[in-house]
Amino acid sequence: GKSLMTDIATSLEKEIGDLLLQSKTPSDVVSFKNSTGTADGSVIFRAGVNSGQVSFVLQSWLHCKLKL
């Protein structure tokens, strides 16, 4: 889960990073956990540069431990 998403984000950065602006996503959104530690996730939004072909990229993952 988490490592796969990190790998995908790294690949994306290598391929189209020059078409994207730096993220202004707040740090508490980039990485977050619930108070019990059973869920964590990440959301990153990056806008495209004005002259680029990419409007924006939204990266996100969520991991939850379910009680059965």
Backbone bond lengths (Angstrom), bond angles and torsions (degrees), N, CA, C in turn:
res aa  C-N    CA-C-N  psi(-1)  N-CA   C-N-CA  omega(-1)  CA-C   N-CA-C  phi
1 G - - - 1.411 - - 1.514 112.76 -
2 K 1.326 115.24 -79.48 1.467 119.89 -172.97 1.526 111.87 -62.87
3 S 1.330 118.00 -44.05 1.467 119.92 -178.70 1.532 111.06 -68.44
4 L 1.322 117.60 -33.99 1.468 120.74 176.59 1.526 109.72 -62.72
5 M 1.337 117.05 -45.06 1.457 120.13 -179.70 1.530 111.14 -65.72
6 T 1.315 117.14 -36.30 1.465 120.57 176.50 1.522 110.44 -64.09
7 D 1.325 117.10 -41.88 1.472 121.25 177.55 1.523 111.47 -62.50
8 I 1.327 116.20 -42.67 1.468 120.24 179.38 1.526 110.20 -64.43
9 A 1.330 117.29 -42.74 1.470 121.12 179.28 1.523 110.94 -62.39
10 T 1.321 117.02 -40.09 1.464 121.39 178.41 1.519 110.73 -63.96
11 S 1.326 117.05 -44.11 1.468 121.37 178.10 1.524 111.17 -62.68
12 L 1.329 115.96 -42.88 1.455 121.00 179.11 1.528 110.72 -60.83
13 E 1.328 115.93 -43.10 1.464 120.83 179.22 1.529 110.87 -60.64
14 K 1.327 116.96 -41.63 1.473 120.73 179.46 1.521 111.60 -65.31
15 E 1.343 116.44 -38.69 1.463 120.91 -174.85 1.530 113.49 -79.03
16 I 1.325 117.74 -45.35 1.467 119.01 -173.19 1.526 113.19 -129.15
17 G 1.313 117.39 14.82 1.459 120.62 -178.10 1.516 114.46 -54.97
18 D 1.319 117.50 -34.03 1.463 120.29 -179.09 1.531 112.30 -74.09
19 L 1.336 117.33 -10.75 1.464 121.56 177.49 1.529 112.28 -94.29
20 L 1.341 116.58 0.22 1.458 121.28 -174.70 1.529 111.77 -119.57
21 L 1.324 115.17 146.21 1.456 121.01 172.16 1.524 108.61 -80.69
22 Q 1.321 116.80 162.43 1.461 120.37 175.89 1.528 109.24 -64.86
23 S 1.309 116.04 146.62 1.451 121.18 179.13 1.525 110.80 -68.99
24 K 1.324 115.91 139.87 1.465 122.05 173.12 1.528 109.57 -111.75
25 T 1.326 115.96 17.33 1.458 121.26 179.74 1.525 109.15 -65.64
26 P 1.344 117.96 129.29 1.471 120.38 179.76 1.530 111.77 -59.87
27 S 1.314 116.81 147.67 1.466 121.59 -175.60 1.526 112.72 -61.20
28 D 1.348 117.86 -30.32 1.460 119.37 179.51 1.530 112.63 -75.81
29 V 1.327 117.36 -7.92 1.465 122.30 174.45 1.530 109.57 -100.04
30 V 1.324 116.62 -36.52 1.468 120.93 178.37 1.523 110.39 -57.48
31 S 1.321 117.33 -37.60 1.457 121.83 178.46 1.524 108.54 -144.20
32 F 1.342 116.38 122.78 1.458 119.36 -178.44 1.523 111.38 -143.33
33 K 1.328 115.60 155.98 1.468 123.45 177.61 1.517 108.37 -140.27
34 N 1.339 115.69 153.63 1.462 117.80 174.02 1.524 109.61 -83.56
35 S 1.309 116.99 169.77 1.465 121.24 -173.60 1.528 113.86 -67.81
36 T 1.334 117.77 -23.18 1.467 120.46 -179.33 1.530 112.78 -93.24
37 G 1.321 116.96 -6.91 1.462 120.41 179.24 1.512 114.87 78.20
38 T 1.330 116.88 13.33 1.469 119.68 -178.82 1.522 113.28 -93.77
39 A 1.314 117.08 -4.79 1.462 120.48 179.74 1.522 109.47 -146.07
40 D 1.322 115.67 141.57 1.453 121.22 173.13 1.507 108.44 -147.62
41 G 1.318 115.82 161.37 1.452 119.30 -177.54 1.511 112.34 -169.36
42 S 1.318 113.57 -175.16 1.452 121.19 -177.78 1.520 109.40 -155.79
43 V 1.323 115.69 142.97 1.463 122.16 173.20 1.524 106.43 -137.44
44 I 1.319 116.60 128.53 1.466 121.67 177.38 1.526 108.09 -132.93
45 F 1.299 116.19 128.74 1.464 122.61 177.24 1.514 108.44 -116.96
46 R 1.333 115.58 130.02 1.471 120.33 176.16 1.515 108.69 -131.83
47 A 1.323 115.76 125.69 1.461 121.62 177.38 1.526 109.54 -80.86
48 G 1.317 115.11 154.11 1.457 120.19 175.88 1.519 110.89 -81.75
49 V 1.319 115.93 156.45 1.467 119.96 175.52 1.524 108.71 -66.79
50 N 1.312 116.51 155.13 1.467 121.28 -174.93 1.515 113.51 -56.45
51 S 1.312 118.38 -37.38 1.461 121.00 -175.64 1.533 112.85 -95.83
52 G 1.328 116.95 6.19 1.463 120.37 -174.75 1.516 113.95 -88.74
53 Q 1.321 115.41 169.89 1.451 122.37 179.27 1.523 112.32 -90.07
54 V 1.329 117.89 -5.46 1.457 122.78 -179.28 1.523 108.48 -105.94
55 S 1.341 116.73 124.43 1.467 120.62 178.85 1.524 111.11 -76.81
56 F 1.329 115.87 -48.27 1.459 120.84 178.37 1.519 109.81 -166.06
57 V 1.331 115.18 164.17 1.466 122.77 174.72 1.522 107.09 -130.82
58 L 1.323 115.73 131.61 1.453 122.11 176.69 1.522 107.22 -116.40
59 Q 1.322 116.68 117.32 1.458 122.48 178.88 1.518 107.59 -110.24
60 S 1.327 117.51 134.01 1.449 119.97 -178.08 1.519 110.69 -155.83
61 W 1.332 115.79 147.48 1.461 121.79 170.00 1.519 108.21 -150.80
62 L 1.319 116.08 153.08 1.458 122.76 179.46 1.510 108.55 -142.76
63 H 1.325 116.36 134.10 1.465 121.93 178.31 1.523 107.86 -126.62
64 C 1.328 116.59 125.78 1.463 121.48 -179.98 1.524 109.46 -130.23
65 K 1.320 116.61 138.77 1.456 122.38 171.88 1.521 107.15 -92.44
66 L 1.319 115.83 123.24 1.456 120.61 -178.13 1.517 110.90 -97.85
67 K 1.299 116.14 139.60 1.454 120.73 174.20 1.512 107.56 -91.64
68 L 1.313 116.85 125.15 1.459 120.67 -180.00 1.501 111.06 -107.51
